[in-house]
Amino acid sequence: MHSHFVLTWRLLTVAAVAGLLALAATDATAQRRPAYFGDTFFGNDSASSLFGLGSSPIARTVVSYPVNHRPGTVVINTRERRLYLVLGNGQALQYGIGVGRDGFTWSGVTRVSAKRVWPGWTPPAQMLRRRPDLPRHMAGGLDNPLGARALYLGSSLYRIHGSNEPETIGQAVSSGCFRLTNEDVIDLYERVPVGATVIVQH
């Protein structure tokens, strides 16, 4: 009886050690992941669809972009319905975006004044006048129209934000904000710091 107990105890100890070693290996793998691990995680898989992180109908890609703007500058071209993150060396990372519909487009130079993860949304008064059916406030989450991330532009009501409606990317649908898929806005959020210059071209 005693030997059986000792054997069982040793087996449990070996299993626990093996579990700890596996966990350590997993942590080490996670630490070796690329800085933009989201690039490889968020795609057209079932988890992405479940969390509204499906890919954009306009693929994110590096393009030739010979401009004099400093690397890290965000340029939004509302006519092209594209957002460019200047990389330098004549290149930029291009994202497909949804833009303001007729009467709600604008242009100018501003800066990213704040960043939020799964932001809450309070519709402005002018929007509530047009759409009195809207909630007065909506907590952040999958159903929130600001999506997974938001970059706030200056002191305005405008934002670069996510959306769980990828079919609207490339269209003029908003009240002046710029929307990306949740997958793309998560990627942009990690690359663009508070204080970055944003140039909106119309």
C-alpha positions, 0 to 999 in steps of 0.5 A: 500500500505504501509503495503504491502511494509513493508511485502515485505521488511520483507520477503526479509530481512528474506530470506537474513538472512537465506541465510547468515546462510546457507552460514555460516553453509557451511563454518563451514562444510568445515572447519571440513573436513579432511585434505585430503578432496580430498580423498573423492571428487576425484573419479569415478564421472562425475566431476572427469572424466571431469577434468581428475581426474579419479581413478588409475587402481592401487588403492592407499592403505596402505601396510606393508613396514618394512624399516628403512627410516624416515617417509615422505621418498618417495621410487620409485620402478621402477621394481614394478612400485610403489611409496611408501610414508613411514608412519612409524611403518612398513607401507607405502602409496602405489601408482601405477605409470608409469615409464621410458621406456627401456633406460630411467630408472635411480636410485639414491637418490635425494630430492624434490626441488620444487612443482607446481600446474598445472605446465607449460611444456617446453620439453627439447632439447633432447626430441625435437630432438626425437619429433620435433612435440612437442610444445616449451612450453605448459601452465598448464592445462588439456591437459598438460602432467604434469597433475595437480601437479608436484614435481621436483627432485633435479636439474634434468629434472625429476619429479613426476607428474600427468597425465590425461591418467590413462591407462598408470599407471603401464606401462613403458611409460615415458622419465624418469619421474614418473607419477601418475593419477591426483587424486593420485598426488594431494594426494601425493602433499599435503603429501610431502613437499619440501626437502623430500628425494626421493629414486629411485630403479631400 
